[in-house]
Amino acid sequence: MSKYFKPQIAVLFFLLLCLLSTDVSAQKKKSKAPKPAPQGEAVMWEPVTTKSLDLYAGPGGDSMMPDVSKVTFIKEEKKGANKKYRIKDANGRVWIAKLGREARPETAAVRLLYGLGYKTEVNYLVPTLTIPGKGTFKNVRLEARPDDVERIGEWKWQSNPFIGTREFQGLKMMMVFMSNWDVVDVQNEILQVGPNEHQYIVSDLGATFGKLGNNNLPIIYRLGRKTGSPKYYAKTKFIRGLEKGEVRLAYKGKNRKLFRGFTVADARWLSNHLNRLSDSQIRDAFRAANYSPAEIDTYTRTIRRKIDELNRAVNDSRLADVQ
């Protein structure tokens, strides 16, 4: 390599870092200003009878399934990187239609969390949707905007009413389980349901079921990330190992401190709930997202393997006396 070429590489690398840093700063500016915690009961998770849940219909059930025989365009939604439209269906219900590669994985992710007892959005995947004046689109996620549910702001991963609880530890572990590489505050939402209940949900779960980045280097951790790819998801791991009585997760990316400090009791809590999911329920979650039979098989096998990884970790003899 010539002595003239090396400085050019250094300059290009510096410009790349500047561009990525600018993008990170822009994302931070989009974050909403902190608000006082809402009054009323805060709910993130509740006990459910897992075997009775329909993971194909999801949290909205059959009764809320959209009727897209007639669609009315309301407006374009500007928030987020993916194209979104606010629409009304034939029943007069309002939905946010999300286009692009995140639509299918998000549909499946909502159903898995719902199957564990977590509060979630209500969404459905529509294989083909025509929006007047905008076009016809494939694999569109429709997310409900019910009149009786108010969206009152974001909640913080580092500061919320559930810090230290089993359900919160389980939710963080599920972000790694589903290979979510976009775990940031702006993806969270507090929903006011009724006069006194505030549901703390992860609203945007689109960056799931692919793979995390290739490394833990600042900014460069973005390289290699995939979304909604059965092939790449099948190659991912969930549990990295055991260290000082803690279960370590196979996580790479930003906010690494968030994914540390899981006790055997935390991991056992999640293991107990994941083991209640049947293979048919797991398949239904991905069938609802319009994946092909072969893709559904790949996802189901991978999820079962990751559950087995967690089971082996919590039953490891080295953790027998650790709480």
C-alpha angles and dihedrals in degrees: 000000000000122000088242095056099056095065090051090056090049091051092049091049091050091051090050091053091049092051093049092046090052090052091051091050091050091053091051091052090054091058112107120248114261114269131197113270110269118252118245136051114332113214129183102154139009134187114269137183094244098193091059095055122105106220092182094062091033127195093331094054124203092304095068099043108133122249105218096176085107121025128185119199113225106172145313116269113226101193118103136014097277125079111258135179130193109226142168122226130215091274092055094252118143120230139177107230111209119197130196140041096323095062099083101041091047091054091053094043092055090053095050092051090046089053090057094050101261122142111247145165119276109246144157135192116235112199093208127015130177115202112192111247093007107065143245118302137189126229101006122180113220115202118193125241102191118192092232096054120078123199105219105176146289129303127216127244090215097044124035140115093267102059109140096013123126092239093054092047088049092051091053091049090050090057088062092039089059093040093240106179096180104066102153134136095251089066091061127087139187113218121200107216112183122338099303112021123092115188117206107209141166097239101185114051097154098116093070143107096036121075142290122245124286099252149005098249117131111271092344090079085088092073114104099017117148133190128209096352117143091192094057095037090056089061096052127100130215106195120048096184146272126300130173093341094310132113109236119208126219094244130151125176142049126343092029093164088064090065099054135084101052113159125209088253090056092050093045091052091055092041091055092053097043091051089061091066114096123218089246091056091049090049090049091055091059094036087059087056091057097245117158120258090255092050091048090053091052094049093046094051091047094049091048090050091051091050087052090051089055092045091053091049096052091045094048110128090229089067097045094110098031119104 
